[in-house]
C-alpha cells in the first residue's frame, strides 16, 4: 500500500538488534569505510543504476546505534573479525574513532525474562524514540541481525492485535524476542527489517500493528550464499523442462550463527526458509536432505555443498554438484545497507505493510511474489523506477 510523498534529504537512523555481532560490526565498519573513500561499493545492490534510480539516502546520512545483550565492544569485535580475515587491518585502524562513537550509542538490551514483556517493549520503544530525537533523525530503521530463534509457537494472542495488547497488559509473555523488538519498533514509529529467519514481524498481530502505524517492513531471512545460487539454478531446470529428482544440501559454518544453529530447535527456522522456495520454482516436490552443521574452526566462514540429481529426455539420469564458500558477514553487510536505504525510501513514499518488491533479498519474502531471482530482480527494478517517471 502507498501514499507517495517527496524524498527528504534528512538523516536516517539504523538501529541494530544484535549491535555488536559480526554482521552489525561489518556493516558499520563497511559504511564508515565507504564514506571515507577507503572501500568500494562492491556487493551493494543499492549502488547499481537500476536500483539507485530510487534516489536512496546516502551512506553518509546514516547514523548507527542499537541494542546488545552480550558484553564487549564494537572495537573488540572488529579486531576479532580483522584477525579472522574478514576486515582489512588498515580499514579497522582508520575508522577506529568513528567506530567508538557508534559503540557509545549501543544501549544494553533486555535479556528475556528479566522484566515483563510490557516493561521490556516499553524500554525498547523509549530507547528508539530517544535515539531519533537526540540525533534529529527523519526516521529510524530497526534491523534484526541477532541470533536465530525457533519457529513461533501457536498462540491466539499473536493473531490479533487487541488480544496481544490485553495479554501484555495482563503480564503475559506471548512474544518471541524478535517479535518483541518488532512490536516496540512499530509502536515507536520505526520501519523494520527482519534480516534473520526469526519470527519478528510475521505474526498477524504485528503485521496489523504495522498497518495501523502505516509503517513498511521487509523480510525474512536474507539470502547471501547457497540459497542465492539455488534461486538462480532452479529456474534453469524448470525452463529447460528437466525434472529435478532430488536436491541435497550440506552447510558447514562456524561463528556465533553456527553455534546457534547447532541447536536443532533454532535450526528449524533456518532450514524451513532455505527449502521454502525450491519446490515453488520447480513446480513439484523434491526429495533431499538439508543439513546445517557447526564447525567452530571455520569461524565467520561457511561452506555449502549441493548435489542435484535430475532427469533428462528418455529418463536419462544426470547430476550436478556445486560448492559455495564465503564469509557470511561480508556477504550480509552490503545487503543490510541496501535494505536500510530501500525501506527508508518506502517510508518516505508513504508505503506501509510488507514491501514485496524487496523479496529479491530474502529466502522467505513477505508479501506477494515468487522466489526466482530474475523475477524478483525485475519487480525490484520496476519499484525503483517509479521515482524516474
Secondary structure by P-SEA (a helix, b strand, c coil): ccbbbbbbcbbbbbbbcccccaaaaaaaaaaaaaaacccccccccccccccccccccccccccccccccccccaaaaaaaaaaaccccaaaaaaaaaaaaaaaaacccccccccccaaaaaaaaaaaaaaaaaaacccbbbbbcccccccccccccccccaaaaaaaaaaccccccaaaaaaaaaaaabbbbbccccccccccaaaaaaaaaabbbbbbccccccaaaaaaaaaaaaaaacccccbbbbbbbbbcaaaaaacccccaaaaaaaaaccccccccbbbbbbbbbbbbcccccbbbbbbbbbbccccccccbbbbbbbcccccccaaaaaaaaaaaaaaaaacccccccccccccccccccccccaaaaaaaaaaaaacccc
